[in-house]
Amino acid sequence: ELLELSGSVEEDYIQIVRCFETMRQRCCRLEQDGQRARERLARAEAGQAALEVKLKHARKQVEVEIKKRHRLEAELEMQERKHQLVLESLMQEPWGSGILTREQCSILNALVSQRLGAALAAGRRSSAVDESCQSLLSHSDISYDRTDDDV
């Protein structure tokens, strides 16, 4: 039992009022603590929302950069094929060997063989960066577990 009645009505009344006041003060402190916790939660949620927006923009930027890289690689490959065809054409044409000196022919032969070697190696080489941005930035890969640092 929270309060013990002594028998005198006035003393009992005063004791009840004191208990009510103590309880009111405790409720006020708890309400203030709850308000501070709600404010911290709102700030944390706003920070999380801002980080999610940044993450969304970063993912979009990575996607744009990957598309740009693929487009430029395709363009480079096309230019290299054109260059290789021109070199091969110069080497195979009868008039080409008459115009070019032996040294120029050997340089062109070396360039053609280098291009062929590079083209063959390009098919086997592995990318330095994993281009599946979904594997790097996947929402499911993010862990929201608390660590010792958070505590």
C-alpha positions in Angstrom: 0.0 0.0 0.0 1.4 3.4 -1.0 0.2 5.4 2.0 -0.6 4.4 5.5 -3.5 6.2 7.2 -2.8 7.3 10.8 -6.2 8.1 11.9 -6.3 11.9 11.7 -8.3 13.1 8.7 -6.3 16.2 8.2 -3.0 14.4 8.4 -4.3 11.7 6.1 -5.5 14.3 3.6 -2.1 16.1 3.7 -0.4 12.7 3.1 -2.7 12.0 0.1 -2.0 15.4 -1.4 1.8 14.9 -1.0 1.5 11.5 -2.7 -0.5 13.1 -5.6 2.1 15.8 -5.9 4.9 13.3 -6.0 3.0 11.3 -8.6 2.3 14.5 -10.6 6.0 15.4 -10.6 7.0 11.9 -11.7 4.4 12.0 -14.5 5.8 15.4 -15.6 9.3 14.0 -15.7 8.2 11.0 -17.7 6.3 13.3 -20.1 9.4 15.4 -20.6 11.6 12.3 -21.1 9.0 11.0 -23.6 9.0 14.4 -25.5 12.9 14.3 -25.6 12.8 10.8 -26.9 10.2 11.7 -29.6 12.4 14.7 -30.7 15.5 12.4 -30.9 13.5 9.9 -32.9 12.2 12.6 -35.3 15.8 13.9 -35.8 17.1 10.3 -36.4 14.3 9.7 -38.9 15.0 12.9 -40.7 18.7 12.0 -40.9 17.8 8.5 -42.2 15.6 10.0 -44.8 18.4 12.4 -45.9 20.8 9.5 -46.1 18.3 7.4 -48.1 18.0 10.3 -50.6 21.8 10.5 -50.9 22.0 6.8 -51.4 19.3 6.9 -54.1 21.2 9.7 -55.9 24.5 7.8 -55.6 22.9 4.7 -57.1 21.5 6.7 -60.0 24.9 8.3 -60.6 26.6 4.9 -60.6 24.0 3.6 -63.1 24.6 6.7 -65.3 28.4 6.3 -65.1 28.1 2.6 -66.0 25.9 3.3 -69.0 28.3 6.0 -70.1 31.3 3.7 -69.7 29.6 1.0 -71.7 28.8 3.4 -74.5 32.3 4.8 -74.6 33.8 1.3 -74.5 31.6 0.3 -77.5 32.7 3.4 -79.3 36.3 2.7 -78.6 36.0 -0.9 -79.8 34.3 0.4 -83.0 37.1 2.9 -83.6 39.7 0.2 -83.0 38.0 -2.1 -85.5 38.0 0.7 -88.1 41.7 1.4 -87.4 42.5 -2.3 -87.8 40.6 -2.5 -91.1 42.5 0.5 -92.4 45.8 -1.0 -91.4 44.9 -4.4 -93.0 43.7 -2.7 -96.1 47.0 -0.7 -96.4 49.0 -3.9 -96.0 47.0 -5.9 -98.5 46.7 -3.3 -101.3 49.3 -3.7 -104.0 49.6 0.1 -104.3 50.0 0.4 -100.6 53.3 -1.5 -100.5 54.6 0.6 -103.4 53.9 3.9 -101.5 55.1 2.6 -98.1 58.7 1.9 -97.3 59.8 -1.4 -95.8 60.1 0.3 -92.4 56.6 1.7 -92.6 55.3 -1.7 -93.6 56.9 -3.4 -90.7 55.5 -0.8 -88.3 52.0 -1.3 -89.7 52.4 -5.1 -89.4 53.4 -4.7 -85.8 50.4 -2.4 -85.2 48.0 -4.9 -86.8 49.4 -7.8 -84.7 49.2 -5.7 -81.5 45.6 -4.7 -82.3 44.7 -8.4 -82.9 46.4 -9.4 -79.7 44.7 -6.7 -77.7 41.3 -7.6 -79.2 41.8 -11.2 -78.3 42.9 -10.3 -74.8 40.0 -7.9 -74.3 37.6 -10.7 -74.6 39.3 -12.6 -71.8 40.1 -9.8 -69.4 38.0 -9.3 -66.3 36.7 -6.0 -65.2 38.5 -4.3 -62.3 35.2 -3.1 -60.9 32.1 -5.3 -60.3 29.6 -3.4 -62.5 26.5 -4.9 -60.9 25.8 -1.8 -58.8 22.9 -3.7 -57.3 25.3 -6.1 -55.6 27.3 -3.2 -54.2 24.4 -1.0 -53.2 21.6 -3.4 -52.7 19.1 -2.4 -50.1 19.0 -6.0 -48.7 22.8 -6.0 -48.1 22.5 -3.1 -45.6 22.5 -4.2 -42.0 20.7 -2.1 -39.4 21.9 -4.2 -36.5 23.3 -2.3 -33.5 27.0 -2.7 -32.9 29.1 -2.1 -29.8 29.9 1.4 -31.2 26.3 2.3 -31.2 25.7 1.4 -27.6 
